[in-house]
Amino acid sequence: MQVQVRGRNMEVTNALKEYVQKRVSKLEKYLDGIAEAQVTLTVEKGSHRVEVTIPINSMLLRGEETTQDMYASIDLVVEKLEKQIRKYKGKLFKRLGKAAAEGAGEAAAPVNQAPENGPQVVRTKRFAIKPMPVDEAILQMNLLGHSFFVFTNAETEQVNVLYRRKDGNYGLIEPEV
């Protein structure tokens, strides 16, 4: 597995990079086909945040942890990802199979500037939208840990938004033609 380690507001030392690679590489024992992982280490006001994104077949596995110690954050995020993999491993292979099509991950775009008078767009993301059934979109949203997910509905071939409701169920927004 190729592990890309980046640092924000900090210098990534060789020891830290080796530790990240050692810990994240252990996830390979749970799932075959993990080719790469992107790890971002961030230090902000004394807190150490670790974000890990791993593309698996057509899905994205993502975890984030923040503590006062970088090594503890790394350990916690790897534990979180292990739990996610164990929880969803059966569902992934039942629904997608091992020969699932390749998916595209998220890519951050430049930040847009807005007038200082009101709310501003502080982050813009661009990502490929692939056709999928609603149940696969639910799985993908849960793997990412998001409260909403934008996808192309395989049945209607239209862009839909799936969201988690306060009662724990899901809502689906479909465009009216």
C-alpha positions as CSV (number, residue, x, y, z in Angstrom):
1,M,0.0,0.0,0.0
2,Q,1.2,3.5,-0.9
3,V,0.7,5.9,2.0
4,Q,0.9,9.6,1.1
5,V,1.5,11.7,4.3
6,R,1.1,15.5,4.2
7,G,1.4,18.0,7.0
8,R,-0.5,21.2,7.5
9,N,1.0,23.8,9.8
10,M,3.7,21.3,10.7
11,E,6.8,19.5,9.5
12,V,6.3,15.8,9.0
13,T,9.4,14.1,10.4
14,N,10.7,10.7,9.1
15,A,9.8,9.0,12.4
16,L,6.2,10.3,12.2
17,K,5.9,9.4,8.5
18,E,7.1,5.8,9.3
19,Y,4.7,5.5,12.2
20,V,1.8,6.5,10.0
21,Q,2.8,4.1,7.3
22,K,3.2,1.3,9.7
23,R,-0.2,1.9,11.4
24,V,-2.2,2.5,8.2
25,S,-0.7,-0.4,6.4
26,K,-2.2,-2.7,9.0
27,L,-5.6,-2.0,7.4
28,E,-4.6,-4.2,4.5
29,K,-5.2,-7.3,6.6
30,Y,-8.9,-6.5,6.7
31,L,-9.4,-5.6,3.0
32,D,-7.6,-6.7,-0.2
33,G,-7.2,-4.1,-2.9
34,I,-6.2,-1.2,-0.8
35,A,-3.7,0.5,-3.1
36,E,-3.3,3.9,-1.5
37,A,-4.1,6.0,1.4
38,Q,-3.9,9.8,1.8
39,V,-3.1,11.0,5.4
40,T,-3.2,14.6,6.4
41,L,-1.6,15.7,9.7
42,T,-2.7,19.1,11.0
43,V,-1.7,21.1,14.1
44,E,-4.1,23.9,15.1
45,K,-4.0,25.7,18.4
46,G,-2.4,22.8,20.2
47,S,-4.7,20.1,18.9
48,H,-3.4,17.4,16.5
49,R,-5.8,16.2,13.8
50,V,-5.3,13.2,11.6
51,E,-7.5,12.7,8.5
52,V,-7.2,9.4,6.5
53,T,-8.9,8.8,3.1
54,I,-8.7,5.4,1.4
55,P,-10.3,4.7,-1.9
56,I,-11.6,1.1,-2.0
57,N,-13.1,-0.1,-5.3
58,S,-15.8,2.5,-5.9
59,M,-16.1,3.6,-2.3
60,L,-14.2,6.0,0.0
61,L,-13.3,5.1,3.5
62,R,-12.6,8.1,5.6
63,G,-11.7,8.7,9.3
64,E,-10.7,11.8,11.3
65,E,-9.5,12.1,14.9
66,T,-8.3,15.0,17.0
67,T,-6.4,14.8,20.3
68,Q,-3.6,16.6,22.1
69,D,-1.0,14.1,20.8
70,M,-0.3,13.3,17.2
71,Y,0.6,9.7,17.8
72,A,-2.6,9.1,19.8
73,S,-4.7,10.7,17.0
74,I,-3.0,8.3,14.5
75,D,-3.9,5.3,16.7
76,L,-7.5,6.4,17.2
77,V,-8.1,7.1,13.6
78,V,-6.7,3.6,12.6
79,E,-9.0,2.0,15.2
80,K,-12.0,3.9,13.9
81,L,-11.2,2.8,10.3
82,E,-10.8,-0.8,11.5
83,K,-14.2,-0.7,13.0
84,Q,-15.7,0.8,9.9
85,I,-14.1,-1.9,7.7
86,R,-15.3,-4.7,9.9
87,K,-18.8,-3.2,10.1
88,Y,-19.2,-2.7,6.3
89,K,-17.0,-5.4,4.9
90,G,-19.9,-7.8,4.3
91,K,-22.1,-5.1,2.9
92,L,-19.4,-3.9,0.5
93,F,-18.8,-7.3,-1.0
94,K,-22.4,-8.3,-1.1
95,R,-23.5,-5.2,-3.0
96,L,-20.5,-4.3,-5.1
97,G,-18.6,-7.6,-5.6
98,K,-14.8,-7.7,-6.0
99,A,-15.0,-6.5,-9.6
100,A,-16.7,-3.2,-8.9
101,A,-16.0,-0.4,-11.2
102,E,-13.3,2.2,-10.2
103,G,-14.7,5.2,-8.4
104,A,-13.3,8.7,-8.2
105,G,-12.5,10.4,-5.0
106,E,-13.0,13.9,-3.8
107,A,-10.7,16.7,-4.8
108,A,-10.6,20.0,-3.0
109,A,-10.9,23.1,-5.2
110,P,-9.8,26.6,-4.6
111,V,-11.7,28.6,-2.0
112,N,-14.2,31.2,-3.4
113,Q,-14.2,34.7,-2.0
114,A,-17.5,36.3,-1.0
115,P,-18.4,39.8,0.2
116,E,-17.5,40.4,3.9
117,N,-21.1,41.4,4.7
118,G,-22.5,37.9,5.1
119,P,-21.8,34.2,5.1
120,Q,-19.0,33.1,2.8
121,V,-18.2,29.9,0.9
122,V,-15.1,28.7,2.7
123,R,-14.5,25.4,0.9
124,T,-15.5,24.0,-2.5
125,K,-15.1,20.4,-3.5
126,R,-15.4,18.7,-6.8
127,F,-15.9,15.0,-7.3
128,A,-17.0,12.6,-9.9
129,I,-20.6,11.5,-9.5
130,K,-21.1,7.8,-10.5
131,P,-24.5,6.1,-11.0
132,M,-25.5,4.0,-8.1
133,P,-28.7,2.6,-6.5
134,V,-30.0,4.3,-3.3
135,D,-28.8,1.6,-1.0
136,E,-25.3,1.9,-2.2
137,A,-25.4,5.7,-1.7
138,I,-26.5,5.1,1.9
139,L,-23.6,2.8,2.4
140,Q,-21.2,5.3,0.8
141,M,-22.6,8.2,2.9
142,N,-22.1,6.1,6.1
143,L,-18.6,5.1,5.2
144,L,-17.7,8.8,4.7
145,G,-19.4,9.8,7.9
146,H,-21.3,12.6,6.2
147,S,-24.9,13.6,6.9
148,F,-25.7,14.0,3.2
149,F,-24.5,12.5,-0.1
150,V,-24.9,13.7,-3.7
151,F,-25.1,10.9,-6.4
152,T,-26.6,10.0,-9.7
153,N,-29.5,7.6,-9.2
154,A,-29.0,4.5,-11.3
155,E,-32.7,4.0,-11.8
156,T,-33.7,7.6,-12.8
157,E,-30.3,8.8,-14.1
158,Q,-30.8,12.1,-12.3
159,V,-28.7,13.7,-9.6
160,N,-30.2,13.0,-6.2
161,V,-29.3,14.1,-2.6
162,L,-29.5,11.6,0.2
163,Y,-29.6,12.9,3.8
164,R,-29.8,11.6,7.3
165,R,-32.9,12.6,9.2
166,K,-33.0,13.5,12.9
167,D,-35.1,10.3,13.5
168,G,-32.2,8.1,12.1
169,N,-33.9,7.4,8.8
170,Y,-32.9,8.7,5.4
171,G,-34.4,11.3,3.1
172,L,-34.0,11.5,-0.7
173,I,-34.3,14.7,-2.7
174,E,-35.1,14.1,-6.4
175,P,-35.4,16.9,-9.0
176,E,-38.8,17.5,-10.5
177,V,-38.7,17.5,-14.3
